[in-house]
């Protein structure tokens, strides 16, 4: 879609889960890979908001650290909106394994 950036927010600490949720495999893909697949084709500008880019470097996407670290989800959203290269930004959490492409297109 023209005019959209897609930001994958991968800044959580997964403290209740016990390990990095984004890297948990479901059906042969990690959760963040499933989110990226759902976002594929929606925008040319797809990037990951994270303070640990080394964790997600294998994804081959632009990595953007939080503008102000340790601020939780709102700081991640602020960073995503600031880093978007298009006038509109779709922000997705990295831990949504069953996000539907049809919903995102709608």
Secondary structure as GFF3:
##gff-version 3
##sequence-region A 1 106
A	DSSP	beta_strand	4	9	.	.	.	ID=ss1
A	DSSP	three_ten_helix	21	23	.	.	.	ID=ss2
A	DSSP	beta_strand	25	26	.	.	.	ID=ss3
A	DSSP	beta_strand	29	30	.	.	.	ID=ss4
A	DSSP	alpha_helix	31	39	.	.	.	ID=ss5
A	DSSP	beta_strand	45	49	.	.	.	ID=ss6
A	DSSP	alpha_helix	53	56	.	.	.	ID=ss7
A	DSSP	three_ten_helix	57	59	.	.	.	ID=ss8
A	DSSP	beta_strand	62	64	.	.	.	ID=ss9
A	DSSP	alpha_helix	72	83	.	.	.	ID=ss10
A	DSSP	beta_strand	88	93	.	.	.	ID=ss11
A	DSSP	alpha_helix	101	105	.	.	.	ID=ss12
###
